[in-house]
């Protein structure tokens, strides 16, 4: 009787995968570690709970602006070289976060730390290059990528749980607690330099669309800057609205630049496909909850109900398992996606997943008085979110025109990140509404949290409605190459 060969990664790739497994474990840790500590960070910086959302908005903006450019630079000048640069910048920024003395410096370091989101695309490219001589390079790349993505997901859970542990071990000494991920990112630099070989990579031809990147970056900065000016100057000030108008106006020359450029930052022709724009719009709306809602969840859970009449009154150690359970629900949703889509079609599964996210967050409008209620609602939203994390890149790849698979799957990550950046900015305003600048009260009001959950729920249901208009046979017939996994979990 013949035996089925074990699923393994060939030796030529296995060495680099071991090193990259550690890199992605730390990447996941960065995504999960800080969330339970956000209330402690706010108290240490003497800022309102709402203002920590600006950190996430800034980091997501950096990711949206830099990841496409750095990925292209990796193709042009070497993926390992760019990976080293990105790791060094991340380590320096993470040490800066640990010792930042005030809001402005913390914001700068936190934003710079967002460069770590380019690690995964560069790692997948390195794996692809090293597997080129294997008998089945595509299968080797899939297996190796699956291993490092599993490390990313495990790292997110490890990060959330270890934050509570180190907070207790170091007796809430925030500098020491925040030094833990700084040590880990420093180790990443060492691991890459020591165990990721400097192979002779085939560099691609072409150029980076720097003009398009500059126009898009300026537009995004003006729009988010306008939102920050509302927090500072109020709605009556003309400056926020001037920033909005200028930011939106820059999208016109950006669109013209993208149509002229041979290798555009965002391929607008791909975006216009009838099966594509609903997927990209869904990714944008999905980013609102998957990337924008975790910090408000953490600060709500840390709010003392005895003092404010709402919140869960948990410590950092108590919030960590809640975040860990939410990440586990994401994994469950991602694992169920393939089976459910085989039974219901991918289109119906996408609609159902988006609806689950909406139900979970709208459920929080009524069910937020106890830990059990919050966990049930977040698990419901998490299962739907996990399915969307797995489904959106594959759906975009299936809907892409020939030769446009990589562009389409990359766009889902870009649009999702932009959705999260704008959501974090809006959530900062919502959670600060009704709070005066000279108030000693640092907790966000309940109506602010209700607004956040309502926005997350409604945007998810709008995404489900958009997907209804996708042609019924979409995503079912193509058999594309596997999409690059999402960085954020």
Buried (B, 14 or more C-beta within 10 A) or exposed (E): EEEEEEEEBBEEBBBBBBBBBBBBBBBBBBBBBBBBBBBBBBBBBEBBBBBBBBBBBBBBBBBBBBBBBBBBBBBBEBBBBBBBBBBBBBBBBBBBBBEBEEBEBBBBBBBBBBBBBBBBBBBBBBBBBBBEEBEEBEBBBBBBBBBBBBBBBBBBBBBBBBBBBBBEEBEBEBEBBBBBBBEBBBBBBEBBEEBBEEEEBEEEEEEBBEBBBBBBBBBBBBBBBBBBBBBEEEEEEEEBEEBBEBBEEBBEEBBEBBEEBEBBBBBEEBBEBEBBBBBBBBBBBBBBBBBBBBBBBBBBBBBEEEEBEBBBBBBBBBBBBBBBBBBBBBBBBBEBBBEBBEEEBBBBBBBBBBBBBBBBBBBBBEBBEEBEBBBBBBBBBBBBBBBBBBBBBBBBBBBBEEEBBBBBBBBBBBBBBBBBBBBBBBBBBBBBEEBEEEEEEBBBBBEBBBBBBBBBBBBBBBBBBBBEEBEEEBBEEBEBEBBBBBBBB
